[in-house]
Amino acid sequence: MKCKHCISLMPKVITENIDINEEKDFFEHVDTCPSCKAEYLFQKSAIDDLKSSIQSPNISTSNKLSDIMLNIDENRYKNKNANKLRFSNIYLKKYGLIATSFLLIIFSVTMAAHYILKDSNVSLTPIAKKEKNIKIGIDMAPNSARLISVDSMPKHELKELPLNYSYKGFYDKENLIVTNKNNSFSDVSIYNIKTGTTKLLVKAGLEKGVIQYVKAEDNMIVWVEEMQLGKDIKWRLAYKDTSDDKNNVLAEGMFENKGSAAISKLPLISISKGKVVARIEDNNNNTKLIVYNLKENSSKEIKSLKNQHILGLHCDEDTVFWSETSENQLNARLYNICSYNLNSEEIKLITQKADASAFDVKKDKLFFAEDNKLKLYDLKTRTDTDIVSKELPAFKDIIDKEFYIYSTGGFFLSDQYMEFENNKKIYIYDLKNNEFYNIMDYIDGPITGMNYILFNSDGTVVTYVAKGEIKTAYIDLSK
């Protein structure tokens, strides 16, 4: 399924007015496309909030909900200013006094929260303004970078991968974490890129369980599995030390299967230094961020949200980073990026203006989108450098035509490369050579779809559609 078609189906999915087969295809796409997943969660959250705000014995919301969904315009991706104002342009026109009252309530709550935070132990650290000519520990100068053609690109090796696997991540330099379609995705193996051989790591503990998310660190494997029980979904968060055969349960739960549940409510996970961080949601739109210390067999809640969603989650050394939807519905396409230090237990708000929920972090450097630019932010000095913007010569000819910052996904940062996906292209900024290029130029195209991407410092795994065929390939960046 293409992103454009997925977006067009969102009103039907949210109003539960969709064919069951089409709904299945929709969620299969959303599960592998961060941009569409973020958009779906935004639309659903916005409609749920508005619907609850106009509940009254004398007001029927069903017809109004259909009217609202018909006015969600997929062309807003081509006009960000219109996108930011669409609540004013659509909802205030339709609901007048009701919507205005709703916005006044939000304003009051926001102001109250502002004063409450002043006396809390939460440290708010908005992103610093850009300073010119800053070098962030690496020799780069994106203002003078070139966008080079495939003929001038480094000759990275491309290798096709089997289609019967779902690729969940990198285990190490030579192995990928996979689940097998032939086994109903009920086990986790490592797949050796060079030899094509596999080795079983874990099996789902639930009967007919499907493993959705997997993370690995040294000998520790952490995963999320789910199974359908009638009209409900049961999920389980578990881990295993590969030196023994025991599956250990960290958390489990149940929620109604209304289509979106299997996608939006399953836990997100990350792991660092024997600590698992999980985002867990319930049926009442409550979201918790919890740290599980595997060595001490203990857990701690580090943040709780109501009617907000955590969409991105990373651990880097002793710090947890996440992106969350804005509590200000007028800025519904903007995201907060926050951090939590596992040692000092301090929470910091890094930015409230991220254009995409996707980001990456490595060694005190944060790579994300803000103010229609891609930025590299130094977490120690609180300074940033623009990597992609309209002003950069390498991108000035394509940004207005087909490059939309707020639909960028798949961020990855390494010592040499910054990688990101946008509009069926995967761009690499080579920090050492000061060059941009699109590695999908290797593909014998044209590329008509691209749903699944994994990055690490040695290579990229991508699932794409070219000439009507679905393929998965590994592109070696190590040489």
VEXDRENRO-415990 format. One line per 10 residues: number of its first residue (from 0); their letters; for each residue x, y, z of C-alpha. Coordinates in Angstrom, 3 decimals. Layout:
REM VEXDRENRO-415990
NUM> a> X:Y:Z ~ ...
This chain:
REM VEXDRENRO-415990
0> mkckhcislm> 0.000:0.000:0.000 ~ 1.261:3.471:-0.899 ~ 1.368:6.252:1.686 ~ -1.093:8.380:-0.308 ~ -3.684:5.585:-0.341 ~ -3.051:4.862:3.348 ~ -3.752:8.502:4.246 ~ -6.953:8.512:2.192 ~ -8.238:5.522:4.214 ~ -7.634:7.089:7.629
10> pkvitenidi> -11.100:8.727:7.894 ~ -12.764:5.369:7.179 ~ -10.576:3.544:9.691 ~ -11.162:6.076:12.465 ~ -14.933:6.066:11.910 ~ -14.857:2.243:11.644 ~ -16.461:2.353:8.213 ~ -14.025:0.200:6.246 ~ -13.881:-3.254:4.691 ~ -12.074:-5.760:6.935
20> neekdffehv> -9.545:-6.746:4.230 ~ -8.789:-3.140:3.429 ~ -8.391:-2.431:7.146 ~ -5.900:-5.299:7.424 ~ -3.809:-3.903:4.538 ~ -3.996:-0.459:6.140 ~ -2.555:-1.586:9.486 ~ 0.090:-3.752:7.831 ~ 1.332:-0.586:6.107 ~ 1.041:1.615:9.201
30> dtcpsckaey> 3.017:-0.926:11.240 ~ 6.024:-0.460:8.941 ~ 5.722:3.231:7.999 ~ 6.635:5.714:10.779 ~ 5.230:8.721:8.889 ~ 1.815:7.163:8.274 ~ 1.720:5.779:11.815 ~ 2.363:9.242:13.265 ~ -0.299:10.788:11.017 ~ -2.834:8.104:11.927
40> lfqksaiddl> -2.235:8.550:15.650 ~ -2.537:12.315:15.281 ~ -5.835:12.149:13.373 ~ -7.323:9.597:15.773 ~ -6.231:11.564:18.841 ~ -7.525:14.834:17.396 ~ -10.943:13.385:16.577 ~ -11.211:11.607:19.942 ~ -10.389:14.837:21.779 ~ -12.805:16.928:19.737
50> kssiqspnis> -15.536:14.307:19.989 ~ -15.250:14.173:23.775 ~ -15.254:17.963:23.982 ~ -18.638:18.314:22.258 ~ -20.470:15.490:24.021 ~ -23.915:16.736:25.135 ~ -27.399:15.251:25.501 ~ -28.566:17.658:22.796 ~ -25.687:17.125:20.358 ~ -25.196:14.103:18.150
60> tsnklsdiml> -21.509:13.623:17.304 ~ -21.845:10.864:14.721 ~ -22.757:13.066:11.767 ~ -20.376:15.777:12.858 ~ -17.560:13.235:13.069 ~ -18.177:12.144:9.486 ~ -18.194:15.776:8.356 ~ -14.906:16.420:10.123 ~ -13.207:13.424:8.565 ~ -14.339:14.443:5.096
70> nidenryknk> -12.534:17.715:5.590 ~ -9.175:16.161:6.471 ~ -7.167:17.091:3.407 ~ -4.189:14.990:2.408 ~ -2.841:17.951:0.428 ~ -1.829:19.605:3.701 ~ 1.502:17.824:3.247 ~ 2.206:20.273:0.457 ~ 1.416:23.335:2.534 ~ 2.746:23.284:6.050
80> nanklrfsni> 1.330:26.672:7.011 ~ -2.151:25.521:6.098 ~ -1.529:22.332:8.043 ~ -0.643:24.235:11.201 ~ -3.833:26.273:11.014 ~ -6.272:23.569:9.976 ~ -7.943:23.362:13.368 ~ -8.832:27.058:13.093 ~ -9.957:26.795:9.461 ~ -12.081:23.639:9.792
90> ylkkygliat> -13.259:23.104:13.318 ~ -13.911:26.700:14.380 ~ -16.016:27.265:11.254 ~ -18.130:24.190:11.978 ~ -18.514:24.411:15.703 ~ -18.160:28.081:16.523 ~ -18.782:28.639:20.210 ~ -18.191:24.993:21.165 ~ -14.747:24.812:19.548 ~ -13.820:28.264:20.874
100> sflliifsvt> -14.716:27.184:24.403 ~ -12.655:24.048:23.928 ~ -9.613:26.076:22.892 ~ -10.027:28.418:25.872 ~ -9.999:25.388:28.165 ~ -6.780:24.137:26.544 ~ -5.206:27.575:26.945 ~ -6.143:27.695:30.622 ~ -4.756:24.217:31.268 ~ -1.535:25.055:29.412
110> maahyilkds> -1.028:28.211:31.457 ~ -1.712:26.337:34.679 ~ 0.779:23.645:33.693 ~ 3.363:26.347:33.001 ~ 3.226:27.589:36.575 ~ 3.069:24.095:38.044 ~ 6.235:23.104:36.205 ~ 8.068:26.050:37.697 ~ 7.887:24.386:41.097 ~ 8.452:20.808:39.925
120> nvsltpiakk> 11.663:18.829:39.575 ~ 11.320:18.753:35.785 ~ 14.070:20.719:34.078 ~ 12.853:22.452:30.922 ~ 15.676:23.048:28.471 ~ 14.395:24.325:25.108 ~ 16.734:23.981:22.164 ~ 19.289:26.762:21.761 ~ 19.242:29.150:18.835 ~ 21.579:28.277:16.014
130> eknikigidm> 24.979:29.872:16.141 ~ 26.872:30.299:12.904 ~ 29.967:28.320:11.947 ~ 29.699:25.857:14.837 ~ 31.592:22.590:14.504 ~ 30.199:19.734:16.577 ~ 33.155:17.444:17.108 ~ 33.283:16.515:13.411 ~ 34.618:18.254:10.353 ~ 31.512:19.066:8.340
140> apnsarlisv> 30.211:22.034:6.394 ~ 26.728:21.255:5.040 ~ 26.319:24.785:3.658 ~ 28.871:23.881:0.988 ~ 27.866:20.223:0.515 ~ 27.242:18.728:-2.907 ~ 24.325:16.512:-3.940 ~ 26.136:13.972:-6.078 ~ 24.807:11.628:-8.763 ~ 24.937:7.854:-8.757
150> dsmpkhelke> 27.961:7.934:-11.081 ~ 29.966:9.788:-8.416 ~ 28.656:7.854:-5.421 ~ 30.753:5.404:-3.408 ~ 30.303:1.885:-4.768 ~ 28.334:0.325:-1.933 ~ 27.438:-3.327:-2.366 ~ 23.741:-4.204:-2.695 ~ 22.451:-7.653:-1.773 ~ 18.886:-8.929:-2.040
160> lplnysykgf> 17.380:-10.506:1.091 ~ 14.625:-13.154:1.435 ~ 11.047:-11.853:1.445 ~ 9.750:-14.405:3.964 ~ 11.375:-12.540:6.869 ~ 10.289:-9.446:8.735 ~ 13.481:-7.520:9.546 ~ 13.376:-6.111:13.092 ~ 16.860:-4.689:13.603 ~ 20.611:-5.282:13.592
170> ydkenlivtn> 21.971:-7.874:16.039 ~ 25.590:-7.054:15.207 ~ 27.704:-6.104:12.222 ~ 26.947:-9.262:10.228 ~ 23.559:-10.403:11.559 ~ 19.983:-9.127:11.379 ~ 17.143:-9.806:13.827 ~ 14.258:-11.425:11.943 ~ 10.891:-13.091:12.424 ~ 9.724:-15.700:9.929
180> knnsfsdvsi> 6.483:-15.370:7.996 ~ 6.465:-19.152:7.461 ~ 6.252:-19.605:11.250 ~ 3.532:-16.945:11.623 ~ 6.162:-14.566:13.067 ~ 6.105:-16.560:16.315 ~ 9.874:-16.791:16.806 ~ 12.959:-14.585:16.614 ~ 16.162:-15.584:14.810 ~ 19.356:-13.950:13.671
190> yniktgttkl> 20.014:-13.972:9.921 ~ 23.611:-13.832:8.707 ~ 23.852:-11.400:5.814 ~ 26.896:-13.077:4.257 ~ 25.951:-16.754:4.552 ~ 22.141:-16.539:4.498 ~ 21.927:-18.888:7.506 ~ 19.685:-18.395:10.546 ~ 19.931:-19.206:14.248 ~ 16.892:-19.363:16.550
200> lvkaglekgv> 16.952:-17.026:19.560 ~ 13.505:-17.081:21.183 ~ 9.970:-18.348:20.692 ~ 6.774:-16.529:21.624 ~ 5.411:-17.525:25.021 ~ 1.768:-16.852:24.181 ~ -0.210:-19.476:22.304 ~ -0.283:-18.386:18.647 ~ 1.669:-15.304:19.726 ~ 3.011:-12.928:17.071
210> iqyvkaednm> 6.274:-11.142:17.873 ~ 6.081:-7.502:16.831 ~ 9.076:-5.621:18.278 ~ 12.537:-6.909:19.195 ~ 15.647:-5.268:20.688 ~ 18.991:-6.875:21.506 ~ 22.003:-5.954:23.622 ~ 24.868:-8.389:24.076 ~ 23.215:-11.649:25.221 ~ 19.932:-10.004:26.202
220> ivwveemqlg> 16.872:-10.142:23.916 ~ 13.745:-8.083:24.655 ~ 10.529:-8.394:22.664 ~ 6.809:-7.592:22.499 ~ 4.375:-10.298:21.431 ~ 0.615:-10.269:20.992 ~ -2.240:-12.666:20.333 ~ -5.906:-12.239:19.492 ~ -8.489:-13.478:21.996 ~ -11.895:-12.989:20.416
230> kdikwrlayk> -12.459:-9.260:20.328 ~ -9.463:-8.526:22.539 ~ -5.704:-8.357:22.097 ~ -3.413:-9.780:24.759 ~ 0.176:-8.515:24.792 ~ 3.311:-9.430:26.667 ~ 6.659:-7.695:27.184 ~ 9.386:-10.280:27.847 ~ 13.135:-10.777:27.852 ~ 15.619:-13.632:27.722
240> dtsddknnvl> 19.307:-14.141:28.328 ~ 20.467:-16.251:25.380 ~ 22.709:-18.237:27.727 ~ 19.609:-19.984:29.129 ~ 16.203:-21.089:27.838 ~ 13.940:-19.148:30.196 ~ 11.516:-16.454:28.983 ~ 10.973:-13.775:31.620 ~ 7.821:-11.630:31.623 ~ 8.213:-7.936:32.440
250> aegmfenkgs> 4.642:-6.805:31.809 ~ 1.459:-7.920:30.087 ~ -1.986:-6.561:29.428 ~ -5.176:-6.697:27.409 ~ -7.127:-4.202:25.343 ~ -9.996:-4.135:22.895 ~ -9.124:-4.879:19.296 ~ -10.692:-2.019:17.374 ~ -8.236:-2.141:14.496 ~ -5.966:0.611:15.742
260> aaisklplis> -5.260:-1.180:19.025 ~ -2.786:-3.681:17.588 ~ -0.724:-0.841:16.160 ~ -1.010:2.099:18.512 ~ -1.232:0.445:21.917 ~ 1.465:-2.212:21.832 ~ 4.497:-1.239:23.938 ~ 7.477:0.489:22.329 ~ 10.829:-0.708:23.685 ~ 14.510:0.176:23.882
270> iskgkvvari> 17.432:-1.233:25.890 ~ 20.692:0.124:27.262 ~ 23.123:-1.253:29.862 ~ 20.742:-3.929:31.085 ~ 17.834:-1.528:31.459 ~ 14.699:-1.855:29.342 ~ 12.605:1.237:28.681 ~ 9.005:0.665:27.587 ~ 6.133:2.889:26.563 ~ 2.871:1.321:27.725
280> ednnnntkli> -0.650:2.560:26.889 ~ -4.063:1.523:28.222 ~ -7.615:1.735:26.892 ~ -8.184:5.130:28.517 ~ -5.440:6.975:26.587 ~ -3.064:6.873:29.556 ~ 0.582:6.486:28.568 ~ 3.416:5.492:30.907 ~ 7.147:5.376:30.344 ~ 8.711:2.694:32.544
290> vynlkenssk> 12.321:1.616:33.161 ~ 12.924:-2.057:34.023 ~ 16.287:-2.837:35.632 ~ 16.971:-6.428:34.601 ~ 19.944:-6.848:36.952 ~ 18.094:-5.625:40.044 ~ 14.697:-7.045:38.995 ~ 13.028:-3.689:39.640 ~ 10.982:-1.116:37.712 ~ 10.267:2.612:37.904
300> eikslknqhi> 7.785:4.893:36.170 ~ 9.546:7.964:34.756 ~ 6.671:9.740:33.033 ~ 2.883:9.560:32.748 ~ 0.769:11.228:30.044 ~ -2.946:11.620:29.409 ~ -4.294:11.928:25.851 ~ -0.763:12.218:24.462 ~ 1.220:9.569:22.618 ~ 4.893:8.630:22.713
310> lglhcdedtv> 5.895:7.756:19.148 ~ 9.694:7.502:19.165 ~ 11.943:5.915:21.820 ~ 15.743:5.550:21.985 ~ 18.325:4.798:24.670 ~ 21.873:6.093:24.404 ~ 24.221:5.109:27.224 ~ 22.605:6.417:30.451 ~ 19.915:8.588:28.838 ~ 16.442:7.807:27.504
320> fwsetsenql> 15.057:9.948:24.666 ~ 11.494:10.013:23.361 ~ 9.183:12.045:21.138 ~ 5.614:12.772:22.204 ~ 2.620:14.460:20.636 ~ 2.061:18.044:21.690 ~ -0.509:18.713:24.404 ~ -1.390:21.906:22.515 ~ -3.847:20.819:19.810 ~ -3.173:23.981:17.779
330> narlynicsy> 0.334:22.594:17.267 ~ -0.802:19.058:16.599 ~ 1.790:18.464:13.884 ~ 4.621:19.456:16.213 ~ 6.260:17.067:18.665 ~ 8.142:17.347:21.933 ~ 11.503:15.591:22.228 ~ 12.473:14.860:25.827 ~ 15.234:13.079:27.702 ~ 15.611:11.314:31.055
340> nlnseeikli> 18.942:10.632:32.736 ~ 18.905:7.196:34.352 ~ 21.475:8.294:36.955 ~ 20.330:11.795:37.959 ~ 16.644:11.022:37.191 ~ 16.328:14.449:35.572 ~ 13.828:15.044:32.762 ~ 14.658:17.643:30.112 ~ 12.490:19.084:27.377 ~ 14.844:19.476:24.416
350> tqkadasafd> 12.404:20.954:21.926 ~ 8.660:21.551:21.533 ~ 8.877:22.192:17.791 ~ 10.025:18.953:16.175 ~ 8.448:18.510:12.737 ~ 8.601:14.691:12.847 ~ 8.313:12.115:15.597 ~ 11.340:10.247:14.227 ~ 14.847:11.101:15.443 ~ 18.145:9.472:16.374
360> vkkdklffae> 20.750:10.112:19.036 ~ 24.363:9.059:19.497 ~ 27.172:10.252:21.763 ~ 25.517:13.510:22.884 ~ 24.359:14.359:19.349 ~ 20.658:14.499:18.435 ~ 19.509:14.303:14.796 ~ 15.942:15.524:14.228 ~ 13.647:17.835:12.208 ~ 12.625:21.301:13.363
370> dnklklydlk> 11.420:24.505:11.693 ~ 11.422:22.854:8.255 ~ 15.082:21.875:8.646 ~ 17.026:18.784:9.631 ~ 19.312:19.581:12.541 ~ 22.235:18.112:14.431 ~ 22.013:19.254:18.043 ~ 24.855:19.062:20.559 ~ 23.287:18.063:23.880 ~ 26.270:19.326:25.885
380> trtdtdivsk> 26.770:22.772:24.352 ~ 23.085:23.193:23.366 ~ 24.014:24.416:19.916 ~ 22.800:23.140:16.578 ~ 23.802:22.968:12.933 ~ 21.425:22.843:9.969 ~ 22.027:19.701:7.914 ~ 19.161:20.114:5.432 ~ 17.287:23.357:4.774 ~ 15.992:25.361:1.820
390> elpafkdiid> 19.090:27.541:2.010 ~ 21.555:24.695:1.482 ~ 22.767:24.548:-2.138 ~ 22.556:20.753:-2.284 ~ 18.787:20.811:-1.662 ~ 17.520:24.148:-2.910 ~ 16.386:22.678:-6.246 ~ 14.346:19.796:-4.786 ~ 12.931:20.833:-1.417 ~ 10.076:22.948:-2.793
400> kefyiystgg> 9.150:20.301:-5.367 ~ 9.186:17.008:-3.498 ~ 11.064:17.210:-0.185 ~ 8.821:17.761:2.830 ~ 10.744:17.898:6.089 ~ 7.752:16.958:8.233 ~ 7.266:13.675:6.367 ~ 10.900:12.685:6.898 ~ 11.525:9.426:8.747 ~ 14.129:6.790:9.434
410> fflsdqymef> 16.704:9.064:11.059 ~ 20.102:7.508:11.718 ~ 23.340:9.010:12.988 ~ 26.787:7.384:13.007 ~ 30.373:8.587:13.134 ~ 30.475:9.026:9.369 ~ 26.896:9.143:8.094 ~ 23.587:10.849:8.715 ~ 20.783:8.943:6.991 ~ 17.103:9.753:6.513
420> ennkkiyiyd> 14.180:8.724:4.314 ~ 11.918:11.070:2.378 ~ 9.585:10.517:-0.596 ~ 10.862:7.054:-1.638 ~ 14.477:8.177:-1.330 ~ 17.139:7.461:1.290 ~ 19.549:10.345:1.621 ~ 22.979:10.048:3.156 ~ 25.055:12.976:4.317 ~ 28.680:11.841:4.367
430> lknnefynim> 30.218:13.810:7.242 ~ 33.791:13.111:6.184 ~ 33.431:13.962:2.496 ~ 30.761:16.683:2.882 ~ 28.472:15.114:0.279 ~ 24.783:14.213:0.000 ~ 23.550:11.344:-2.119 ~ 20.472:9.127:-2.535 ~ 21.360:5.452:-2.114 ~ 18.106:4.397:-3.794
440> dyidgpitgm> 19.732:5.513:-7.035 ~ 21.385:2.083:-6.941 ~ 18.006:0.456:-7.507 ~ 16.862:-0.377:-11.016 ~ 13.664:1.695:-10.702 ~ 11.615:3.673:-10.757 ~ 10.863:3.268:-7.043 ~ 7.077:3.306:-6.585 ~ 6.921:2.345:-2.913 ~ 9.157:2.063:0.118
450> nyilfnsdgt> 7.849:0.833:3.462 ~ 10.551:-0.690:5.623 ~ 13.963:0.709:6.521 ~ 16.655:-0.252:9.027 ~ 19.916:1.620:9.519 ~ 23.159:1.070:11.324 ~ 26.722:2.283:10.856 ~ 27.574:-0.597:8.520 ~ 24.532:-0.803:6.285 ~ 20.896:-0.245:5.434
460> vvtyvakgei> 18.012:-2.699:4.971 ~ 15.148:-1.457:2.826 ~ 11.940:-3.001:1.479 ~ 10.754:-1.289:-1.689 ~ 8.673:-1.693:-4.842 ~ 10.349:-1.283:-8.235 ~ 8.943:-2.334:-11.609 ~ 5.959:-3.814:-9.813 ~ 8.059:-6.189:-7.684 ~ 8.472:-6.099:-3.893
470> ktayidlsk> 12.092:-6.568:-2.843 ~ 14.181:-6.337:0.304 ~ 17.842:-5.417:-0.013 ~ 20.869:-4.818:2.208 ~ 23.145:-1.951:1.160 ~ 26.624:-2.238:2.640 ~ 27.968:1.150:3.768 ~ 31.082:-0.181:5.506 ~ 33.353:-0.129:2.459
